[in-house]
Amino acid sequence: MKGEHLGELEELVLLTIGSLYEEAYAVAILEEIKKNTNRKMDVTAVHSVLRRLEKKGYAQSEMGGATTDRGGRRKRFFVLTQVGRKILDDTMELRVALYNKMPKLAFAGIQ
């Protein structure tokens, strides 16, 4: 498997691709991440992450048809690969396992 490490922004973008399913293109991914995380980022950052995810084999893309509302320009749509879904599943499993290992302590008074 190529590039098994998954960075935090890569994970967010990959999860967003999965959640948007057939409507996952750069601007839609950006808007969804902003809406859900209140992060300030631009579309060039999303494009950079999308290229990395494709290079790692976690996502793949294809061009959609031209539309009049985009002035005849086409959108590049992204989908998860099987490897991409597996890395998300593995990442989630690790996060939950680590979370569940934390003691159930009260942290009252700590700011």
N, C-alpha and C positions, 0 to 999 in steps of 0.2 A: 504494500500500500504506500503510495507516494505521500510524503509530508504529513505524517500522522499528527503533528502538533496543530491544535486549533486555538487561535487567539480569541480574545473576548469579542472583538468587533467582528471577526470572521464567524464566530458562533452566532452572534445576533443577526448577521446578514443571512447565514444559512437557515436559521430558524424562520426568518421572515420569508425567504424563498419558499420554504415548506408551507408556511401559513397562507401565503398568497396564491399558492399552487400555480394555476395556469395564467395568472395575471402578474407574475413577478418580473418586472423590468426595473431598471435602475431608479427612476423617479418614484415609482410606486413603493419600492423597497425603502428609499430614503424617507418618504412621507410616513410610512408605517413605523419605522424606527423612531422618527421624531415624535410621532403621536404617542407611542408606548413608553418612551424612555426620557422624553424632554431633552434629548441630546442635541447639541448644535453641531451639525456637520453639513458638508456639501456633497453634491452628486459626484464630484471627482474622487472623493474618498470612497464612495460606494463602488464606483467603477474600478478603482484600484483593488479593493477587496474581492470583487467579482472575478477579476482576472486571476488573482491568487487562488481563489477557490476552484476555478476551472483548471488551473495548472496542477493543483493538488489532486484533481479528479473527484472533488466533492460536489461539483455542480457542472452542468453543461448548458449550452445556450443555442438558440436558433433565432433567426430573424423572422419577425412577423411581417404581415403585409403592410403596404403603405396605406396611410389614412389621410383623408382631406383635412381633418382637424389638426394634424401635425404638419400640414403643408407638404404632403406627399412623402414625408420621411417615415422610415420603418423603425419599429421598436425591436430591441434584442430581448427576448424572453428567456428566463432561467428556470431550470428545474433541478431538484436534488437528484443525485445519482444514488445507486444502492450503497456505495461507499460513503457518500455524504450522509445518508440516513443512519448508517451504522456508526459513524463517528459522533453524530448527535446523540444516538442512543447510549453509546459508551460514555460520553461526557456527562450526560444526565445521570446515569447510573453511578458514576464516580462522585458527582456532586452530592447526590442523595446519601450515598454511603458515608461520605465525610461529614455531612450535616448531622446524620443520625448518630455519629460517634461523639458529638459534643455533649458534655454533661448538662443536665437540666438545672442549671444554677440560676439564682436570682441575681441580677446585676444592678440592684437598686442603688441609687446614689452615684453611680458612675456616669459621668457626662461625656 
